[in-house]
Amino acid sequence: MPVVFVEMWEGRTIEQKKQLAEGITSSFEKIGVPKEVVQIIIKDNPKHNWAIGGKLASEKFPEK
């Protein structure tokens, strides 16, 4: 049974996460994996806990 971990910056809506889960599951179904066994774990990370090129993402990509 596949387990997919998705780590991303926080801020997506529940509806967006549902769409993401459906899309990932659909991709596995296309290669013959039953949707009932696909597990997806979504972890929302605050930008201040993520760094790119030595800079915190919260500094590099401030809120608009």
Secondary structure as GFF3:
##gff-version 3
##sequence-region A 1 64
A	DSSP	beta_strand	3	9	.	.	.	ID=ss1
A	DSSP	alpha_helix	14	30	.	.	.	ID=ss2
A	DSSP	three_ten_helix	35	37	.	.	.	ID=ss3
A	DSSP	beta_strand	39	45	.	.	.	ID=ss4
A	DSSP	three_ten_helix	47	49	.	.	.	ID=ss5
A	DSSP	beta_strand	51	52	.	.	.	ID=ss6
A	DSSP	beta_strand	55	56	.	.	.	ID=ss7
A	DSSP	alpha_helix	57	60	.	.	.	ID=ss8
###
